[in-house]
């Protein structure tokens, strides 16, 4: 492979720590006139342009952006590929919404042509919105995952996905069996896990749609392949929490179901967690598990408000999730707009730097990938974005009134969306140009 070295000059900002642990000022690095140097798909240097330019060869290609901000690529820790076609579906809460909209939509993914078409649309939407890594639910069909990984591999994206395991409490046309889910998941793991920048996630949909036999085999897969991911849902909706108690009366609570089947661990990500208690947060933190905070979806489906301060108290890893199609936008900027409101409704603050952390380094830590993505440190993958301060007339006017990077960042997160993302780079390659 030929050696490539390029540099990008603009304002540059990245999270380097959790503001809840180190304070806001020590949580980020900002270069008002910064330079990012990329060599062979990785970042080789970051710093003040005036200092770095002198160290570079005279013939290096430098792209200079005016009125723009370079940040790490955004990380979506919870999203559903097969729900792309039903995003913005009217009028239901979680359990009715699944039966009315989700299951019929997911049934189409047995068809390769359909799965290929949606995978293409889905990845383009992620990149248009500046999302360079996502933890993705497929459908129950292996084809949904094959199509997604084929498309992601062509662009050398760092993506994680898994086939849904679901052997009860769903329509007959959409269930597998404990045994078939194990066999099909294993085949997908052998084909895709660790190939390029791709990773596999064992994916029981949620406790009510898996028998004890299926959950046992999900745990067995995690034991057989030590660096696999596990993704599922937890405590999203009060009726769902009650249903789990009825289905698993022998367990202490919802989290204890997953704990019993050995599904907690350092690469386990539980979506929502709106109705978790203190003890459950402590247990998640103790096992190194993470929560995907999905504010847009929690509002849209009327599920409730995630208690981020409680998670912080327990030092629980938290990432951000759009949860498309329960969430109504692929944009993590828009998701942060909603996250701010979730905190406001609980009498708490969400600083713009904590928001940046959740969408980048926090997500990377939730996925145990902070050595590769989530920051712009030298040695990490060159997954980054260029955000345009003049993306819309209102944004342009409003940012001219901003006095510092904190205000600029907050405005980008409240007024910004896919139009704000001028360019998206993955492994040093331009994968989206507005």
N, C-alpha and C positions, 0 to 999 in steps of 0.2 A: 504494500500500500504506500502511495507517495506521501512524503511528509508535507503536512499543511500547517501553516501558522498564520493566523489573522488576529486583528485587534479591533475592539469596538469601544468607541469613546462616547460617553454621555454621563449624566448623573447616574450613579450606581448605588443600590441599597440592598443589603441582605441581613437576615436574622442570624445571629451567632449564638443566641442562648434564649431561654424562656424568661420573659420579663417577670413572671411570677416568682422566679427563683433568684434572679440576679439584679432586679430593678430595671426600669426602662432604659436608662442611659447606657448600661453595660450590655444590652441585649441585641444591639445592631451595629453595623458599620455603614457609614454613608460617605460617599465621595462626590462632592458637588460637581467636580470635573474629573470623572474617573476614567480608567482604562481597564478593559477586560481582555486578557490575551488568551487565545485558544489554540492549542496544538493537538492535532490528531484526535479531535473529539473530546478532549479534556481541557479544563481550565489550567493554564500554567502560571498565570499571575493576575493579581487584582491590586489596584492602588490608585494613587493620584496620577493623573495623566502627565503632569509636569515632571514627576519623578521617574515614571516608567518609560516614557518615550525615549529618554537618553540611553536606555539599556537595550533597545530593540534595533534590529538591522534596518538600514535606511530604506530597503525596498519592501518592507512589510506592508501588506494591504490593511489600511485602517478605515473602518466605516465610522463616520462621525455623525451622530444624531443631535439635532437641535430640539429643544423643548421635549425631551423624552427622558424616561427613567428605565434603566435596566434592573431587573430583579431576577431571582431564581425562577425556574419554571414552577407552576402551581401544582399542588398534589391533592387529588381528590380521593379520599379514603373510603368512599361508599357511593357506588353508582350502578345502575342496572342497564346493561346493553339492550335487552329485549323490550324494555319499556319506552324506548325512544319514540315509537309510533303512537303512544297514548299519553304523552306528557300533556299536562293541563286537562285532565279528565274530571268532569264536574261531579260534585255533590255527595261524596261518600267519606266515611271514616275508614280506617285501615282494613278491617276484616271484610266489609262489604265491597270496598274498593278493589281488593284482590279478586274477589269472585266476579264482580261486574266487568272490570276492565283488564286487570293484569293477566289473569290466567288465559282468557281468550287470545290476547295479544301475543303471549309467550308461546302459544300452541303452534304458531306459524314457523318456528325456528327449526323444525325437523327438515325443512326445505333448504338445501344448500344455497340456491340462488337468492332466496329471501335473506338468509343469514349473511351472505356476502354483501348484499346491498346495504343492509342496516349497519354492518360493521364499518363499511366505508363512510356512511353518513355520520355515524357515531364518532369515529376517530377524527374526522374533519371538524366536527363540532367541538370536541375536546381541544384540538390545537387552535382553532379560531378563538377560543376562550382562554388560551394560555395555559391549559392543563397539559403537562408533559408526562405525568405519571398518574395512573388511576388504579384503584382496587375495584375490580369489575365482577359483578354477578352475570353469568350467562343464564340461559334457560336450562331446563332439565336435559336438553338435547346436547350431546357432545359437539354437534356441528356448530352450535353458537360459539363455542370456545375456539374451535379450529378456525372458523372464519375470522374471528377477532384477532387471534394470534398471527394468522397469515398476513393480515393487513398491517398489524403493528410491527411485525418483523421486517417488512419491506422498508419501513421508515426508521428502523433501528431504535424504536421507542422502548423505554423502560416501563413495562406494564405487568400487572398481576391480574389473573382471572381464574375462574373456576366454574365448572358445571354444577348447577343446582342439584342437590340431593333432596328428594321429596317423595316419600312413599306412602303418605296417608293425608287425609283431610284436604284433598285437592281433587279436581276432576280426573276421572279415569284416563282421559286422553293426555294427561300431563304428569302422571306419576311414573316413577321407576320402582325398583324393588331395592331392598337393602343390598342384595347381592349384585344386581346390575349396576347400581350406583358405585359400588366399590370397584368393580371390574372396569367400568367406563372411566371413572376418575383415574384409576391406576394407569390406564392406557394413555390418557391425556398427560399425566405427570411424566411418563416415560418419553413422550413425544416432545413436550414443550418446556418442562421445568429446567431452568438454567441454560436454555438455548438463547444465545445472544443476551439481550437484556430482559428476557421474559421469565416470569416466575408463576408457579401454580398455587392456587388457594383451594383447599378443601372447603366446600360450600354447602353445608346443610342450610336450607332456606331459613327456617327458624324452628324452635323445638316442637311446636304443634304439628308441623308437616313431616316430622321424622319419627319413626318407631324407635323404641330402645335399641332394636337390632341395627338399624341404620346408623344411629348415633355411635354405637359401639364400633362399627366399621370405620366411621369417620375418624374416631380416635385412633384406631389401628393404623390408618393411612399416615397420620401424623407421626406415629411411632416408627413407621417403616422408612420415612424420608425426613430426616431431622430438620432440614431447612425449609420445609413447606410453610405456606401461610394457611390460616383458617379464618373464614369470614362468615358471620351470621348476624341475625338481628336479636336485640334484647330490649325488653321493657320500653317499647315504643308507645303502646296504647294501653289504657287501663283494662279494657275488655280482654285484650290479648294476655295481659298478666294474669287475670282471673282464669282464663282458659288453660294456661300452662299449669296452674295449681290443680285444676280438675283432671288434667291428663297425667300429671306426675305427682299424685298426692303424697308419695313416699319421700319426695325431696323437700328441702327447707324452703326453696324459692326458685325463681326463674334462673338466676345465675348458677345455683347449685345443680340444676339439671346438666348444664354444660360442664361444670366442674366434675361431676360424677363420671361423665363419659370422657374425661381427660382432653377437653377441648380448649382449656385455658393455657396460655403460654406466651412466649415473647413475640411470636408472629401471629397472634390471634387478635382480630379486630372485630369488635362488637358494635353494630350500628345502632345509634339512637341513645339508649340508656337514659331516657327521659325520666323514668320512674324508679331509678335505682336508689337503694338506701345506703347509708354510710358504710355498713358492713360489707356490702357488695362492692362498693368503690375500693375499700381497703383490700379486699380479696383480689380484685382485678389488678391493682397496683402491685400486690405481693407476687403475683404470677407473671408480671411483666406484660400483661394484656393491655390492649388499647381500646378507646372508644372513638367512634366516628360521630362527630357532632354535626347534625343535619338540620339546621334551623329552618330553611325554606320549606322542606317537607313537613317538619313538625308543625309549622303554622298551617300549611295547605291542608293537611289531613286532620287538623285539630287535635294533635297528639299531646301537646304540652310543651313546657319550657325546660331545656336542659340546664342542670345546675353546674355550671363551669367552676364557680368558686369551691364547691364541694370536691370536684375532681382535682383541683389544684391543691387543696388541703392534703389530699392523699398522695400527691405527686404521681397521679395517674396520667399516662400518655394519652393525649387527645389530638386527633386530626380533624380535618373538616371534610364534610361530604355534601355533595349536591343532592344525592339520592334521586336523580332523574329515574323514573317518572313520577314519584311522589313529590319530589322537588320540581319546580317549574322552570329552572334555568340551568344550563351547563356552566354558567359563569360563577367562578369562585369569588369574584369581586362582588357580584350580586348576593352571593351566599353570605359574605361577610357583612353586607348591608343588613341582612336579616339577623345575623348573629348579634350585631350591635343592639338591635331592638329587643331580642330575647333577654339580653343582660339588663337593658333599661327597665323592662317590665318586672325584673326581680330586684330593682334598686341597686344594681351593680354597674360598673363601668367596663367597657371593652376598649382598651387603648388601641390606636392604629398599629402600634408595634406588636402588641399581642395578636392582633388580627393577622399581621404579616407572618408572625411566627406560626400560627395555626395553619395557614395556607401553604407554608413552605417547610421550614425546619421541623415544626411540630408534627406534620404529616410524615416527614421522612423518619423521625424518631418512632412514631407509631408503627411504621413499617420496617424499622431496624435497617434503614438505608441511609442514615445520616452521613456515612463515610462516602457516599456516592452522589446523593442528590440533596436538595433542600437549602443549600448555601451556594456561595460562589467562591469557596475556598479553593486554592490551588490543589490540584490532584483529584478534584471531583469531576463528574460528567458535565460537559458543557450544555446543560439544559437550562435555557434562560429566555427571558421575554424582553421586548422593547415596548414600553407603554407610552402612548402618544398623548402629551398634554393638550393637544389641539384636536382631539378625536371628535368632539362635538362642539358647536358654538357655546353652549352653556358651560361645558367643562373648561373650555379655553378661557372664557370670561371669569369663571369662578377661581381658577387656579392663579390668575393674575392678582387676585386679592390674597393669596396664601403667603404667610410670612416665614414659614419654615417647613422642613421636610415632614414634620408630624402632621401639619395641616394639609399639606399636599397629598400625603398618603391617605389621610382620612377622606378627603374629597374624592380621590380615585376610587376608594372603596364604597362610597355612597352614590356617586354619580356615574361610576365606570361600569362598563359591560364589555361584550365582545368587540365593540367598535374601538375600545381603548387599546386593544392589543394590536400593535402595528406589525410586529413580527414575533414568531415563535421559533426557537432553535432547539433541536434535540441532538445530542451527541455532536454538537458543533455544526450541524447541518440546518439550513433554513427549511422548516417544514410547514410554515404558514406565513403568508404575506398578505396583509389586508388589501 
